[in-house]
């Protein structure tokens, strides 16, 4: 017993020091208001600052007009009248709102029918034991396509699978958590996160260039390629670093663990899954066959399929809706989870109910973004900030890495990916455009920073849920324990992923469709 105690104490001491530091971060983070109220406070701040600076003359030149920047007073009678009369349209025209809600309607049908859950289970169960860890990570990454499905399906299932095959269940949970949350912005499959971030990026870029357009899949190639280093890195850290440590310090009493065995799919569910998958594949193939003719209506006037003006690119979100809706309907009706059209509508309603907080946040976010743009403060900060960065004469690569670190730090306090990008995008994107760094590259850097620190912030909504998953196997597991498990993943992801982006950039590989690395002023 004494030897066992000596093995645990060093880790407990280190964990205690780390826990104290993170407790401080948590206390500070808990004092921040809800993101919705944060946007309201920031909007009032923009109003006040615009009034204070409206009479100040600036030497900074507005790149849109080639004249000195003038800050508009949003507390003037005309500005306040415009705010009141345009409040509703500002909200309804807020691009991220429609993007997310439409995509979630289709994903909700696939999720609540059981199609997505069955797909994830089958992908995990057919994997050879020696490839269990990378399979868990890959399934976690792919689960982003169904928004939060990974948190409620992949992570707990990974613990059960690892426990069943005799491995440490916390290692399975950590690997899945790292894939689902640490690799959040990487995926082989385009998902709702792509047009969501693109809409914020485009709105931010238009502060400097009102005519600029950003492709919804501008980071697709980079996000897909990122799955390779992320999977290999998490695989190595799980099997060679974390699991040996867990076996020494966090013993699992298998006799006390009361978990049901993994439920086998019923023959009817397997048949339904196969038919639903076939329907989805055939539908995708049939649709893309329509793009082959040079006269296809899905091409733009120049015959391109990948330009922003191409109907195909403008249909990304509706396609996400359709290609999740179809297999969801087939699976639901074949298994009996859907018996009437009312059940389908109910599935959509459930997915919308989960978006209620986002809708509230989107309302205040829309007002803030509109105020920030109308005030000209964004342009002022961008030009002045770019001037400061240019004075430092830092290489563009260092500037991009600095942005990644900044985003990772902000992520400790503001967990929502869309909320963070809405907050800092209007500043960073225009600023980096002044340094000839494209919005596409800025967004790619944001994705790296946003994902890397997800797994170490207690303010992330699903973080406490992962702690509960761990407590099923080992008593007295807390936030500090989970942080100590995930910190190596977080630091390694930020480092290796940043290097991957720089190497990708240096080799000139395309970031995505219609994307570039530089912005020509």
C-alpha positions in Angstrom: 0.0 0.0 0.0 2.9 2.4 0.8 4.4 1.8 -2.6 1.1 2.5 -4.3 0.8 5.7 -2.3 4.2 6.9 -3.4 3.3 6.2 -7.0 0.2 8.4 -6.8 1.5 11.3 -4.7 3.7 12.9 -7.3 1.0 13.0 -9.8 -1.5 14.3 -7.2 0.9 17.1 -6.3 1.4 18.1 -9.9 -2.3 17.8 -10.5 -3.0 19.9 -7.4 -0.8 22.8 -8.7 -2.4 22.6 -12.1 -5.9 22.4 -10.5 -5.3 25.6 -8.5 -4.2 27.4 -11.6 -7.2 26.2 -13.6 -9.5 26.9 -10.6 -8.4 30.5 -11.0 -9.2 30.5 -14.7 -12.6 28.9 -13.9 -13.4 31.6 -11.3 -12.5 34.3 -13.7 -14.4 32.6 -16.5 -17.5 32.2 -14.3 -17.6 35.9 -13.8 -18.1 36.5 -17.5 -21.7 37.0 -18.5 -23.5 34.6 -20.8 -22.3 35.1 -24.4 -25.7 36.7 -25.3 -25.4 39.3 -22.6 -21.7 39.7 -23.5 -22.7 40.8 -27.0 -25.2 43.2 -25.5 -22.6 44.7 -23.2 -20.2 45.0 -26.1 -22.8 46.7 -28.2 -23.3 49.3 -25.5 -19.6 49.7 -25.3 -19.3 50.2 -29.1 -22.0 52.9 -28.8 -20.2 54.7 -26.0 -16.8 54.5 -27.7 -18.2 55.6 -31.1 -19.7 58.7 -29.4 -16.3 59.5 -27.7 -14.2 59.0 -30.8 -16.6 60.5 -33.4 -15.1 64.0 -33.0 -11.5 62.8 -33.2 -9.5 63.0 -36.4 -7.4 60.0 -37.4 -4.5 59.7 -39.8 -5.3 56.1 -40.6 -6.6 55.7 -44.2 -9.7 53.7 -44.8 -8.8 51.2 -47.6 -12.4 51.2 -48.8 -12.4 55.0 -49.5 -8.7 55.9 -49.5 -9.6 58.7 -47.1 -9.0 59.2 -43.3 -11.2 56.9 -41.2 -14.1 58.6 -39.5 -15.8 57.0 -36.5 -19.6 57.3 -36.7 -21.5 58.3 -33.6 -24.1 55.6 -32.9 -25.7 57.6 -30.1 -26.9 60.3 -32.5 -30.6 60.7 -33.1 -30.3 59.4 -36.6 -28.3 56.3 -35.6 -30.6 55.4 -32.8 -33.6 55.7 -35.1 -31.9 53.5 -37.6 -31.1 51.0 -34.9 -34.8 50.7 -33.8 -36.2 50.5 -37.3 -33.7 47.9 -38.5 -33.5 45.7 -35.4 -35.7 43.0 -36.8 -34.2 42.9 -40.2 -30.7 42.9 -38.7 -31.6 39.8 -36.8 -33.4 37.9 -39.6 -30.7 38.8 -42.2 -27.9 37.6 -39.9 -26.3 34.9 -42.1 -25.2 32.4 -39.4 -28.7 32.1 -38.1 -30.2 30.6 -41.3 -27.1 28.5 -41.9 -27.2 26.7 -38.6 -31.0 26.3 -38.3 -31.5 24.9 -41.8 -28.6 22.4 -41.5 -29.8 21.3 -38.0 -33.3 20.5 -39.4 -31.8 17.7 -41.6 -29.3 16.6 -39.1 -32.0 16.4 -36.4 -34.0 13.9 -38.5 -31.0 11.7 -39.0 -30.0 11.9 -35.3 -33.4 11.3 -33.7 -34.3 8.5 -36.1 -31.3 6.6 -34.7 -29.4 6.6 -38.0 -26.4 8.5 -36.8 -26.1 6.6 -33.6 -26.1 3.3 -35.4 -23.5 4.5 -37.9 -21.2 5.5 -35.1 -21.6 2.2 -33.2 -21.0 0.1 -36.3 -17.9 2.1 -37.2 -16.5 1.5 -33.7 -17.4 -2.1 -33.4 -15.9 -3.4 -36.7 -12.4 -2.1 -36.0 -9.5 -4.4 -35.2 -8.2 -4.1 -31.6 -4.8 -2.7 -32.5 -6.5 0.1 -34.4 -9.1 0.8 -31.7 -7.6 4.1 -30.6 -7.3 5.7 -34.1 -10.7 4.5 -34.9 -12.2 6.2 -31.8 -10.4 9.4 -32.8 -11.6 9.3 -36.4 -15.1 8.5 -35.4 -14.9 11.5 -33.0 -13.7 13.8 -35.7 -16.4 12.6 -38.2 -19.1 13.0 -35.5 -18.8 16.8 -35.8 -21.1 16.3 -38.8 -23.9 15.7 -36.4 -23.0 18.6 -34.1 -23.1 17.3 -30.5 -23.6 13.6 -31.3 -20.0 12.8 -30.5 -20.3 14.1 -26.9 -23.4 12.0 -26.1 -22.5 8.9 -28.2 -18.9 8.5 -29.1 -17.2 9.5 -25.8 -19.2 7.3 -23.5 -19.2 4.4 -26.0 -15.4 4.7 -26.3 -15.2 4.2 -22.5 -17.4 1.1 -22.7 -15.4 -0.4 -25.6 -12.0 0.1 -23.9 -13.4 -1.3 -20.7 -14.8 -4.3 -22.6 -11.6 -5.2 -24.3 -9.6 -4.9 -21.1 -8.0 -1.5 -21.7 -8.3 1.5 -19.3 -11.7 3.1 -20.0 -10.4 6.6 -19.1 -7.9 6.3 -22.0 -10.8 5.6 -24.4 -12.8 8.5 -23.0 -9.7 10.8 -23.4 -9.0 9.7 -27.0 -12.6 10.2 -28.0 -12.8 13.6 -26.2 -9.6 14.7 -27.9 -11.1 13.7 -31.3 -14.5 15.1 -30.8 -13.5 18.4 -29.1 -9.8 18.8 -29.7 -10.2 18.0 -33.4 -13.5 19.9 -33.6 -12.5 21.9 -36.7 -11.1 19.0 -38.7 -13.2 16.7 -40.8 -13.1 14.8 -44.0 -16.8 15.6 -44.5 -18.1 19.2 -44.9 -20.4 20.0 -42.1 -22.4 22.9 -40.7 -19.3 24.4 -39.1 -17.9 25.2 -42.5 -20.6 27.6 -43.8 -21.1 28.9 -40.2 -17.5 30.1 -39.8 -17.4 31.2 -43.5 -20.4 33.5 -42.9 -18.7 35.2 -39.9 -15.4 35.4 -41.9 -17.1 37.0 -44.9 -18.9 39.5 -42.7 -15.7 40.5 -41.0 -13.7 40.7 -44.3 -16.4 43.0 -45.8 -15.5 45.6 -43.1 -12.5 46.3 -45.3 -13.7 45.0 -48.7 -17.5 45.2 -49.1 -17.3 43.2 -52.3 -15.2 40.3 -51.1 -16.8 36.8 -51.0 -15.6 33.8 -49.1 -16.3 30.2 -50.3 -18.2 28.1 -47.7 -15.6 25.3 -48.2 -12.6 27.6 -48.2 -10.9 25.4 -45.5 -12.1 22.0 -46.6 -8.8 20.6 -47.9 -6.9 21.8 -44.9 -9.5 20.5 -42.5 -9.5 17.1 -44.2 -5.7 16.8 -44.3 -5.6 17.8 -40.6 -7.3 14.6 -39.7 -4.0 12.7 -40.4 -1.7 14.4 -38.0 -4.4 14.8 -35.4 -5.3 11.1 -35.4 -1.6 10.0 -35.3 -0.8 12.5 -32.5 -3.8 11.5 -30.3 -3.1 7.8 -31.0 0.5 8.1 -29.8 -0.3 10.2 -26.7 -3.2 7.9 -25.7 -1.3 4.6 -26.1 2.2 5.6 -25.1 1.8 8.4 -22.6 -1.7 8.6 -21.1 -2.8 5.0 -20.7 0.5 3.8 -19.0 0.1 6.7 -16.5 -3.5 5.9 -15.9 -2.7 2.2 -15.3 -0.3 3.4 -12.5 -2.3 6.1 -10.9 -6.0 5.5 -11.5 -6.8 1.8 -11.1 -10.2 0.6 -12.2 -12.0 -1.7 -9.9 -13.7 -3.8 -12.5 -15.8 -5.7 -10.0 -17.5 -2.4 -8.9 -18.1 -1.0 -12.3 -21.8 -1.6 -13.1 -22.1 -1.0 -16.8 -24.4 -2.7 -19.3 -22.8 -4.5 -22.2 -22.8 -2.7 -25.5 -26.2 -3.1 -27.0 -26.2 -5.1 -30.2 -28.1 -3.7 -33.1 -31.3 -5.5 -34.0 -31.4 -7.2 -37.4 -34.0 -4.7 -38.4 -31.7 -1.8 -37.5 -28.8 -3.3 -39.4 -31.0 -3.8 -42.5 -32.4 -0.3 -42.1 -29.0 1.2 -41.8 -27.7 -0.5 -44.9 -30.7 0.6 -47.0 -30.6 4.2 -45.6 -26.8 4.4 -46.3 -27.4 3.1 -49.9 -30.1 5.7 -50.4 -27.8 8.5 -49.2 -24.9 7.3 -51.5 -27.2 7.0 -54.5 -28.7 10.4 -53.8 -25.3 12.0 -53.5 -24.1 10.3 -56.7 -27.2 11.3 -58.6 -26.9 14.9 -57.5 -23.3 15.3 -58.4 -23.9 13.6 -61.8 -25.9 16.7 -62.6 -22.7 18.8 -62.2 -20.8 16.9 -64.9 -22.3 18.6 -68.1 -20.6 21.9 -68.9 -24.1 23.4 -69.3 -25.1 22.3 -65.8 -27.3 24.9 -64.0 -25.2 24.2 -60.9 -22.2 26.0 -62.6 -21.7 29.8 -62.6 -21.6 31.8 -65.8 -18.0 30.9 -66.4 -18.7 27.2 -66.0 -17.0 26.9 -62.6 -18.4 24.7 -59.9 -16.3 26.1 -57.1 -16.7 29.8 -57.3 -18.9 31.5 -54.7 -21.4 32.5 -57.3 -21.8 28.9 -58.6 -25.3 27.6 -57.5 -23.5 24.4 -56.2 -21.6 26.4 -53.7 -24.6 28.4 -52.7 -26.5 25.1 -52.1 -24.0 23.7 -49.5 -26.4 24.2 -46.5 -29.5 22.9 -48.3 -27.5 19.9 -49.5 -26.4 19.1 -45.8 -30.1 19.3 -45.0 -31.2 16.9 -47.8 -28.4 14.4 -47.5 -29.1 13.9 -43.8 -32.8 14.1 -44.1 -33.1 11.2 -46.7 -31.3 8.5 -44.7 -32.9 9.6 -41.5 -36.4 9.2 -43.0 -35.6 5.8 -44.5 -34.0 4.5 -41.3 -36.7 6.0 -39.1 -39.6 4.4 -41.0 -37.9 1.1 -41.5 -37.1 0.7 -37.7 -40.4 2.2 -36.5 -38.8 5.2 -34.8 -40.9 7.2 -37.2 -44.5 6.0 -37.7 -46.1 9.2 -38.9 -45.1 12.5 -40.5 -45.7 14.0 -37.1 -42.8 12.0 -35.7 -40.5 13.5 -38.3 -41.7 17.0 -37.4 -41.1 16.2 -33.8 -37.5 15.2 -34.5 -37.0 18.5 -36.2 -38.6 20.3 -33.3 -36.3 18.6 -30.9 -33.2 19.7 -32.9 -34.6 23.3 -32.9 -35.3 23.2 -29.2 -31.6 22.5 -28.7 -30.8 25.6 -30.7 -32.9 28.0 -28.5 -29.9 29.4 -26.7 -28.0 29.9 -30.0 -31.0 31.8 -31.4 -31.0 34.2 -28.4 -27.2 34.6 -28.8 -27.6 35.2 -32.5 -30.0 38.1 -31.9 -27.6 40.0 -29.7 -24.6 39.0 -31.9 -26.3 40.4 -35.0 -26.9 43.7 -33.3 -23.3 43.9 -32.1 -21.9 43.0 -35.5 -24.1 45.6 -37.2 -23.1 48.3 -34.6 -19.4 47.4 -34.8 -19.5 47.7 -38.6 -21.5 50.9 -38.7 -19.3 52.6 -36.2 -16.2 52.2 -38.3 -14.3 51.1 -35.1 -13.5 47.8 -36.8 -11.8 49.5 -39.7 -9.9 51.8 -37.3 -8.7 48.9 -35.1 -7.8 46.9 -38.1 -5.7 49.6 -39.8 -4.1 50.8 -36.6 -3.4 47.2 -35.5 -2.0 46.3 -38.8 0.2 49.4 -38.6 1.5 48.2 -35.2 2.2 44.7 -36.6 3.9 46.1 -39.6 6.1 48.3 -37.4 7.2 45.1 -35.6 8.2 43.7 -39.0 7.3 40.2 -38.0 7.1 37.4 -40.6 3.6 36.5 -41.6 4.1 33.0 -40.2 4.8 34.4 -36.7 1.7 36.6 -36.9 -0.4 33.6 -37.8 1.0 31.5 -35.0 0.4 34.5 -32.6 -3.3 34.5 -33.7 -3.6 30.8 -33.0 -2.2 31.2 -29.5 -4.5 34.2 -28.9 -7.6 32.3 -30.0 -6.6 29.3 -27.8 -6.4 31.6 -24.8 -9.7 33.3 -25.5 -11.3 29.9 -25.9 -10.7 29.2 -22.2 -13.3 31.9 -21.3 -15.7 31.9 -24.3 -16.4 28.3 -25.3 -18.7 28.8 -28.3 -16.9 28.6 -31.6 -19.3 30.9 -33.3 -19.4 33.4 -30.4 -15.6 33.7 -30.3 -15.3 34.2 -34.1 -18.1 36.7 -34.0 -16.3 38.6 -31.3 -12.7 38.6 -32.6 -13.3 38.0 -36.3 -14.3 41.6 -37.1 -11.0 42.7 -35.6 -8.5 40.0 -36.7 -9.7 39.3 -40.2 -9.5 42.9 -41.4 -6.3 43.5 -39.5 -4.6 40.5 -41.2 -6.0 41.6 -44.5 -3.9 44.7 -44.1 -0.9 42.4 -43.8 -1.9 40.7 -47.1 -3.1 37.6 -45.2 -6.3 36.3 -46.7 -9.5 35.7 -44.8 -9.2 32.0 -45.7 -5.9 31.7 -44.0 -7.1 33.7 -41.0 -10.1 31.4 -40.7 -7.8 28.3 -40.9 -5.6 29.7 -38.1 -8.7 30.4 -36.1 -9.9 26.8 -36.5 -6.6 25.5 -35.1 -6.6 27.7 -32.1 -10.3 27.2 -31.4 -10.0 23.4 -31.4 -6.8 23.0 -29.5 -7.9 24.3 -26.1 -11.5 23.0 -26.1 -10.5 20.0 -24.1 -8.9 21.9 -21.2 -11.6 24.5 -20.5 -14.1 23.8 -17.7 -16.4 26.4 -19.3 -17.0 24.2 -22.3 -20.6 23.0 -21.8 -19.8 19.3 -22.2 -16.7 19.3 -20.0 -18.6 18.4 -16.8 -20.4 15.6 -18.7 -17.0 14.1 -19.6 -16.1 14.2 -15.9 -19.2 12.2 -15.1 -18.3 9.6 -17.7 -14.9 9.2 -16.0 -16.5 8.8 -12.6 -18.3 5.7 -13.7 -14.9 3.9 -13.7 -12.8 5.7 -11.1 -14.1 7.4 -8.0 -13.1 10.9 -7.0 -12.4 12.1 -10.5 -12.8 15.8 -10.8 -12.2 18.7 -13.2 -8.5 18.8 -12.2 -8.1 15.2 -13.1 -9.6 15.6 -16.5 -7.6 18.7 -17.1 -4.4 16.8 -16.2 -5.4 14.0 -18.6 -6.2 16.4 -21.5 -3.5 19.0 -21.1 -0.8 17.1 -23.0 -3.3 16.6 -25.9 -4.1 20.3 -25.9 -0.5 21.6 -25.9 0.5 19.0 -28.5 -2.4 19.7 -30.8 -1.7 23.5 -30.8 1.9 22.9 -31.5 1.8 20.2 -34.1 -1.3 21.6 -35.8 0.3 25.0 -36.1 3.3 23.4 -37.7 1.0 21.5 -40.1 -0.6 24.8 -41.1 2.7 26.5 -41.7 4.0 23.5 -43.7 0.8 23.3 -45.7 1.2 27.0 -46.4 4.8 26.8 -47.3 4.2 23.9 -49.8 1.3 25.9 -51.4 -1.3 23.2 -51.0 -4.8 24.7 -51.5 -6.7 25.5 -48.2 -10.0 24.7 -49.8 -12.3 25.7 -52.7 -11.8 29.2 -54.0 -9.3 29.9 -51.2 -6.0 31.8 -51.2 -3.2 32.5 -48.7 -2.8 36.2 -49.6 -5.1 39.2 -50.0 -4.2 41.7 -52.6 -4.9 45.3 -51.5 
